[in-house]
């Protein structure tokens, strides 16, 4: 059984393959009457679009979205919203060797082991191309949570971290890395250039902060806000780790240093003096910024020869030709924002359904 859908009340499904005629998403459960047009979705896709700098894949995809259903006279109707993005720059011939041997670190062998059949053209459904569909669906989700500001950015690339003191929100959109540290962005240019020239790749860490999430969203135990976020983030291709708040660093703190102290606020709500929990306690939002961090592995499609086996079971070496991201994490910031938006929209509607 395959699962291509995510969400409970606000639910979306993605479809299509990397080298098929098109990819897309179907969003179901969106409230009616929200203003929605293709121009509301396109800016988010443009942020993720390939070929915008020398640091990403040079596959040239305009990623123009079309709304096929669920919208009438510029408003959502409450019925399924179908979104389509055409693929226009495929080069399937680049993957002739991949049809015969598995790329280590990629999903080639795992797909074959599961289905006994796979689409080797660009990795099919396992390609990061699929994430464009998520970004389109995430743009719809943002309409459900207009008072929430979601911002993602890279905090580490190739093992080189930003300086938190140098954090500048204005810098994020000024460089191709979604980097809030201008000095780090300059260093990262050399890191990615070196990886590309060597026929290799590097990993990255992306952080996302959602501000304006009201206290109360989420649920105890089996629909925790943080567990839903973790599941959504782990579903992103190439993600191998997720942290909420301090994440693993919390294990190195003491109880008193890990606590988020509170003092009375003027509006009767608490004023928090720290946010180690990342805005979530007991699976429920506290009203503080929700902080999520993901770790993305280096791109598995590389020019450096790697030992593998063929579909015939014989030993082989493989080098992946074609156009690939030397760091898949560079374009992951818009994807992470979309997944956080999708979870928060779902949690808002779940909260409203239970408590009004």
C-alpha positions as CSV (number, residue, x, y, z in Angstrom):
1,X,0.0,0.0,0.0
2,X,1.4,3.4,-0.9
3,X,0.7,6.6,1.0
4,X,0.7,9.8,-1.0
5,X,-1.5,11.9,1.2
6,X,-0.8,13.9,4.4
7,X,-3.1,15.7,6.9
8,X,-6.3,15.0,8.8
9,X,-8.9,17.8,8.1
10,X,-6.7,19.9,5.7
11,X,-5.4,17.1,3.6
12,X,-3.2,17.1,0.4
13,X,-2.0,14.4,-2.0
14,X,0.8,14.8,-4.5
15,X,1.1,13.0,-7.8
16,X,3.5,12.7,-10.7
17,X,7.1,11.8,-11.4
18,X,10.3,13.7,-12.0
19,X,10.3,13.0,-15.8
20,X,6.7,12.5,-16.4
21,X,4.5,15.1,-18.3
22,X,3.5,16.9,-15.1
23,X,3.4,16.9,-11.3
24,X,0.8,18.3,-9.0
25,X,-1.2,18.2,-5.8
26,X,-4.8,17.9,-4.7
27,X,-5.8,19.8,-1.6
28,X,-8.9,18.7,0.2
29,X,-10.6,20.2,3.2
30,X,-9.8,23.8,2.4
31,X,-12.5,26.1,3.8
32,X,-14.6,27.8,1.2
33,X,-14.6,31.5,0.4
34,X,-10.9,32.1,0.6
35,X,-9.4,34.3,-2.2
36,X,-7.1,32.1,-4.3
37,X,-5.6,32.5,-7.7
38,X,-2.5,31.2,-9.4
39,X,-0.7,34.5,-8.6
40,X,-1.0,33.6,-4.9
41,X,0.9,30.3,-5.4
42,X,3.5,31.3,-8.0
43,X,5.8,33.4,-5.8
44,X,6.4,30.5,-3.4
45,X,7.2,28.1,-6.4
46,X,9.6,30.7,-7.8
47,X,11.6,30.6,-4.5
48,X,12.1,26.8,-4.9
49,X,12.4,26.8,-8.7
50,X,15.6,25.1,-10.1
51,X,18.2,26.8,-12.3
52,X,18.1,30.2,-10.6
53,X,21.8,30.2,-9.7
54,X,25.0,28.2,-10.4
55,X,24.6,26.6,-7.0
56,X,21.6,24.5,-7.9
57,X,20.6,22.1,-10.6
58,X,20.6,23.7,-14.0
59,X,17.4,21.9,-15.0
60,X,15.3,24.8,-16.4
61,X,11.7,24.4,-15.2
62,X,9.4,27.5,-15.1
63,X,7.2,25.7,-12.6
64,X,4.1,27.6,-13.7
65,X,1.1,26.4,-11.7
66,X,-2.4,25.8,-13.0
67,X,-5.5,25.6,-10.8
68,X,-7.7,23.0,-12.3
69,X,-10.5,22.8,-9.8
70,X,-11.8,23.9,-6.4
71,X,-11.8,27.7,-7.3
72,X,-14.6,29.7,-8.8
73,X,-14.6,33.4,-9.5
74,X,-11.4,33.7,-7.5
75,X,-12.7,32.0,-4.3
76,X,-12.2,28.5,-2.9
77,X,-15.4,26.5,-3.2
78,X,-14.7,23.9,-0.4
79,X,-14.2,21.2,-2.9
80,X,-10.9,19.6,-3.8
81,X,-8.3,22.0,-5.3
82,X,-6.3,20.4,-8.1
83,X,-2.9,22.0,-8.9
84,X,-0.8,21.1,-11.9
85,X,2.9,22.0,-12.8
86,X,4.2,20.8,-16.1
87,X,7.6,19.3,-16.6
88,X,9.3,20.9,-19.6
89,X,13.0,20.2,-19.3
90,X,13.5,16.5,-18.8
91,X,16.6,14.6,-20.0
92,X,15.7,11.0,-19.3
93,X,18.7,9.8,-21.4
94,X,21.0,10.9,-18.6
95,X,19.6,8.1,-16.4
96,X,20.4,5.2,-18.7
97,X,23.1,3.8,-16.3
98,X,20.7,4.2,-13.3
99,X,18.3,1.8,-15.0
100,X,21.0,-0.9,-14.8
101,X,22.6,-0.2,-11.4
102,X,21.5,1.3,-8.1
103,X,22.7,4.7,-6.8
104,X,24.0,4.2,-3.2
105,X,22.2,6.5,-0.8
106,X,19.3,7.0,-3.2
107,X,16.0,5.2,-3.1
108,X,16.7,3.1,-6.2
109,X,17.2,-0.3,-4.5
110,X,14.5,0.3,-1.8
111,X,11.9,1.1,-4.5
112,X,12.9,-2.0,-6.5
113,X,12.8,-4.2,-3.4
114,X,9.3,-2.9,-2.6
115,X,7.7,-2.9,-6.0
116,X,9.8,-5.0,-8.2
117,X,9.5,-2.1,-10.7
118,X,10.7,1.5,-10.7
119,X,10.8,4.6,-12.7
120,X,14.5,5.3,-13.0
121,X,14.1,8.6,-14.9
122,X,15.3,11.1,-12.4
123,X,14.3,8.9,-9.6
124,X,10.6,9.1,-10.3
125,X,8.6,9.8,-7.1
126,X,11.8,9.7,-5.0
127,X,13.2,12.8,-6.8
128,X,13.2,16.2,-5.0
129,X,11.2,17.4,-8.0
130,X,8.1,16.1,-6.1
131,X,8.6,18.9,-3.5
132,X,7.3,21.5,-6.0
133,X,3.9,20.0,-5.4
134,X,4.2,20.4,-1.7
135,X,5.1,24.1,-2.1
136,X,2.1,24.7,-4.3
137,X,-0.2,23.0,-1.6
138,X,1.6,25.0,1.1
139,X,0.6,28.2,-0.6
140,X,-3.0,27.2,-0.2
141,X,-2.4,26.3,3.4
142,X,-1.1,29.8,4.2
143,X,-4.5,31.2,3.3
144,X,-6.0,29.3,6.2
145,X,-3.5,30.7,8.7
146,X,-3.0,34.4,7.5
147,X,-1.9,35.6,10.9
148,X,1.0,33.1,11.1
149,X,4.4,34.2,9.7
150,X,6.6,31.3,8.6
151,X,10.2,31.8,7.7
152,X,12.9,29.2,6.9
153,X,16.6,29.7,6.3
154,X,19.8,27.7,6.2
155,X,21.9,27.6,9.4
156,X,24.5,25.2,8.2
157,X,26.0,24.0,4.9
158,X,28.8,21.5,4.4
159,X,29.5,21.5,8.1
160,X,29.9,25.3,8.2
161,X,27.5,27.1,10.5
162,X,26.2,30.6,10.6
163,X,27.1,33.0,13.4
164,X,23.9,33.5,15.4
165,X,25.1,37.0,16.4
166,X,25.3,38.0,12.7
167,X,21.7,36.8,12.0
168,X,19.9,39.3,9.7
169,X,16.4,38.5,8.4
170,X,16.9,40.9,5.6
171,X,19.9,38.9,4.2
172,X,17.8,35.7,3.7
173,X,16.4,36.8,0.4
174,X,19.6,38.5,-0.8
175,X,21.6,35.4,-1.5
176,X,20.9,32.0,-3.2
177,X,21.4,30.1,0.0
178,X,18.5,31.6,2.1
179,X,21.3,32.4,4.5
180,X,20.8,35.0,7.3
181,X,24.5,35.5,7.7
182,X,26.1,37.4,4.9
183,X,29.6,36.3,5.7
184,X,28.6,32.7,5.8
185,X,26.8,33.0,2.5
186,X,30.2,34.1,0.9
187,X,31.9,31.1,2.5
188,X,29.2,28.8,1.2
189,X,29.8,29.8,-2.4
190,X,33.2,28.3,-2.2
191,X,32.0,25.2,-0.4
192,X,29.4,24.5,-3.1
193,X,31.7,25.3,-6.0
194,X,34.3,23.0,-4.6
195,X,31.8,20.2,-4.2
196,X,30.5,20.6,-7.7
197,X,34.0,20.7,-9.2
198,X,34.9,17.5,-7.3
199,X,31.8,15.8,-8.6
200,X,30.5,15.5,-5.1
201,X,27.8,17.1,-2.8
202,X,27.3,18.4,0.7
203,X,24.5,18.4,3.2
204,X,22.7,21.2,5.1
205,X,20.6,22.1,8.1
206,X,17.5,24.3,7.6
207,X,15.6,26.0,10.4
208,X,12.1,27.3,10.3
209,X,10.3,29.6,12.7
210,X,6.5,30.1,12.8
211,X,5.4,33.2,14.7
212,X,1.8,33.9,15.6
213,X,0.8,30.3,16.4
214,X,-1.9,30.7,19.1
215,X,-1.6,28.8,22.3
216,X,-3.8,25.7,22.2
217,X,-3.2,24.3,18.7
218,X,-2.2,20.7,18.8
219,X,-3.3,17.7,20.8
220,X,-2.0,15.4,23.4
221,X,-0.4,12.0,22.5
222,X,-1.3,10.9,19.0
223,X,-1.9,14.2,17.2
224,X,0.8,16.2,18.9
225,X,1.8,19.4,17.1
226,X,5.4,18.4,17.3
227,X,4.9,14.8,16.2
228,X,2.8,16.0,13.2
229,X,5.6,18.5,12.3
230,X,8.2,15.8,12.7
231,X,6.3,13.4,10.4
232,X,5.8,16.1,7.8
233,X,9.5,17.1,7.9
234,X,10.8,13.5,7.7
235,X,8.6,13.0,4.6
236,X,10.7,15.6,2.7
237,X,13.2,13.8,0.4
238,X,16.8,13.7,1.8
239,X,15.8,14.7,5.3
240,X,17.5,12.5,7.9
241,X,16.8,14.3,11.1
242,X,14.3,16.7,12.7
243,X,14.6,18.8,15.9
244,X,11.9,20.8,17.7
245,X,13.3,23.7,19.7
246,X,16.6,22.8,21.2
247,X,16.2,19.3,20.0
248,X,19.1,17.0,20.8
249,X,20.9,19.8,22.6
250,X,18.2,19.6,25.3
251,X,19.7,16.3,26.4
252,X,22.8,18.1,27.5
253,X,21.0,20.6,29.7
254,X,19.8,20.4,33.3
255,X,16.1,20.7,34.3
256,X,16.5,24.2,35.4
257,X,18.4,25.4,32.3
258,X,16.0,23.6,30.0
259,X,12.9,25.1,31.6
260,X,11.1,28.0,29.9
261,X,10.4,30.3,32.8
262,X,7.2,32.3,32.8
263,X,6.2,35.7,34.3
264,X,2.7,37.4,34.3
265,X,2.0,39.5,31.2
266,X,-0.2,42.6,31.0
267,X,-2.9,40.7,29.0
268,X,-3.2,37.9,31.5
269,X,-1.1,35.6,29.3
270,X,2.4,34.5,30.4
271,X,5.6,36.1,29.3
272,X,8.2,33.4,28.5
273,X,11.8,34.1,29.3
274,X,13.1,31.3,27.1
275,X,12.0,29.0,24.3
276,X,13.9,25.7,24.7
277,X,10.8,23.8,23.9
278,X,10.4,25.4,20.5
279,X,6.9,26.7,21.2
280,X,5.3,23.3,22.0
281,X,4.6,21.6,25.3
282,X,2.8,18.3,25.7
283,X,2.1,18.4,22.0
284,X,0.2,21.7,22.2
285,X,1.4,25.2,21.1
286,X,2.3,27.5,24.0
287,X,2.0,30.7,21.9
288,X,5.7,31.1,21.5
289,X,7.4,30.9,18.1
290,X,7.4,27.3,16.9
291,X,10.9,26.3,15.9
292,X,11.7,23.3,13.6
293,X,15.1,22.2,12.3
294,X,15.8,19.6,9.6
295,X,19.1,17.9,8.6
296,X,19.4,17.1,4.9
297,X,22.0,14.5,3.6
298,X,24.3,15.3,0.7
299,X,22.7,14.7,-2.7
300,X,23.1,11.0,-3.7
301,X,23.3,11.7,-7.4
302,X,27.0,12.5,-7.9
303,X,29.7,12.3,-10.6
304,X,32.2,10.6,-8.3
305,X,32.2,6.8,-9.0
306,X,30.7,4.8,-6.1
307,X,30.6,1.1,-5.5
308,X,27.2,-0.6,-6.0
309,X,25.5,-3.5,-7.6
310,X,23.4,-3.8,-10.7
311,X,19.9,-5.1,-11.0
312,X,21.5,-8.4,-12.0
313,X,23.2,-8.6,-8.6
314,X,26.7,-8.2,-10.0
315,X,29.2,-5.7,-8.6
316,X,29.4,-2.4,-10.4
317,X,30.5,1.2,-10.1
318,X,28.2,4.1,-10.9
319,X,28.5,7.8,-11.5
320,X,25.3,9.7,-12.0
321,X,25.3,12.0,-15.1
322,X,22.8,14.8,-15.5
323,X,21.9,18.0,-13.7
324,X,21.8,17.7,-9.9
325,X,21.9,19.9,-6.9
326,X,25.4,19.9,-5.3
327,X,23.4,20.7,-2.1
328,X,19.8,19.7,-2.0
329,X,19.3,21.7,1.2
330,X,19.7,25.0,-0.7
331,X,16.2,24.7,-2.1
332,X,14.7,23.0,0.9
333,X,13.8,26.3,2.8
334,X,10.6,26.9,0.7
335,X,9.7,23.2,1.1
336,X,10.1,23.3,4.8
337,X,8.0,26.4,5.0
338,X,5.3,24.7,3.0
339,X,5.2,21.6,5.2
340,X,5.0,23.7,8.3
341,X,2.2,25.7,6.8
342,X,0.3,22.5,5.9
343,X,0.6,21.1,9.4
344,X,-0.4,24.4,11.0
345,X,-3.5,24.8,8.8
346,X,-4.5,21.2,9.6
347,X,-4.0,21.8,13.3
348,X,-6.0,25.0,13.2
349,X,-9.0,23.2,11.7
350,X,-8.6,20.3,14.1
351,X,-8.6,22.7,17.0
352,X,-11.7,24.5,15.8
353,X,-13.5,21.2,15.3
354,X,-12.9,20.1,18.9
355,X,-13.1,23.3,20.9
356,X,-14.8,25.8,18.6
